[in-house]
């Protein structure tokens, strides 16, 4: 089969985008309702002149979940860990580097806390939360002006700039000189290029995904639709479409398909900005679709992912991209459906019932407090009765006993009964969502007798529900995010980077990441209970110390160091090397041996000072023997460490050479089998 024509490509992709837009129209009404209930907007059942109070079950559940989720995911510990495929030291080192570096990239994002916090809250409120991670290259321009410089000062400035340009590939400059009465004025334009992974939240109304999609990799189309200024798109290089249409010729669009979600989200800000009054062409807004379509573009019979960018009705980008850079997560997973359910969704009915009961109760209280009367209109002046004021006079004729002509109509108070119903609904909501407060409601003893044991059971069941939500997020969206960031870095980052891990420098070289590692989540049942985790690790450490004292082979210093490390992470302290030495780090062990030698030298000096005392001579001989034995042990340990480090270095070097030789042999075989020459590869 031949490669697709531009017309065929546009026809197929337009159909895929249209399907995703129709799917969005189907699921957006529910998501809008969830957001409206969270914000306690009007639900459409309000009656003029009656109570319009709102219950807050949805926001209560979401806000009670958020502290636990923030503690799970944003406390700074390791969320996801890359697992080596083999015990090869290079493979193990690569998995270790990925774990540390991907955590560093995510945490180093500008406003990283806000990005992940908003993602978690979206997952709580809506059926799915979406993160978009991309490799972006951005240039920043800085201008500096100097005046009244002599030749030496100018030469020094230009020399420093040239040195910076030679040592960094993301730095460039232009200098413009002018004469100023024998001195020099210079204007310097400095351009810095920043490359790296950028993570963004995608509002659910912008998400576009094919209908009936079970996973993101199986979906025909995944992307998002948004508004962008024409000038910003031109600055990013989108000047002409694939068919040759200039971006200046694309008609401006003033609204985007968002199902009214933005109007709900910004309901408290007011205003009505009219985009039609824009006369500056660069400020006009265009609809942009950034997505990844699955189709057989090259005609080889195998569908592949294509990254497309559509602006207005024209396509400006189309290239193969073997990854879908989105991370999706839902609070409650649904089988065979990428769309899950939110915590808000399972609470909607409780809030609707609670709102109606609260409104009925408030209306009843109003009726009881204000009251109504029945009157004999023949004997009572209705105008004076309808005028409600303090010390007001009611005019009447007839019987001197006004009680015969005016009678209070009694409205029964039902608040005590509705309170029991509200208490029952609260208990049902707790059993559904697991949300639990210390005071589950008023007069709980009227419904059931609450014991300490039962309360502990309710609390544990509630904790299990939110921990399941955290596990679902970790095993889906978080794993996709970490694996995706590692994929981007291994393919687009061509330079080394240095980061600080546990108080020491770690050099990362993603160009040597050749393996696809599996990941495991560090989020599990009980993972959010720091006090329980610390207690558990303390018990493990106690057992390890006991086994070590007995000389058991079941535990060594590294095992105890790992336990202490996990304890400190649970405490929120990650600079472990400030407190404990890593027994496998030669430099830290060398520092320990140096300190031990210093202590021995101090002991020798003290013993030498006691030589003048004849009575201490025997003790001196004994202590000198102990010192000699201790020094011998220290020298032996130092020699062992040095030999272990040498053997490790030799093995790493040997494995590296073997891998390179195997790689060159594979390239040679490919060249021979296909009669091609890969430049710089093969033997």
Order of alpha helices (4+ residues) and beta strands (2+ residues): alpha-alpha-beta-alpha-alpha-beta-alpha-beta-beta-beta-beta-alpha-alpha-beta-beta-beta-beta-beta-beta-alpha-beta-alpha-beta-alpha-alpha-alpha-beta-beta-beta-alpha-alpha-alpha-alpha
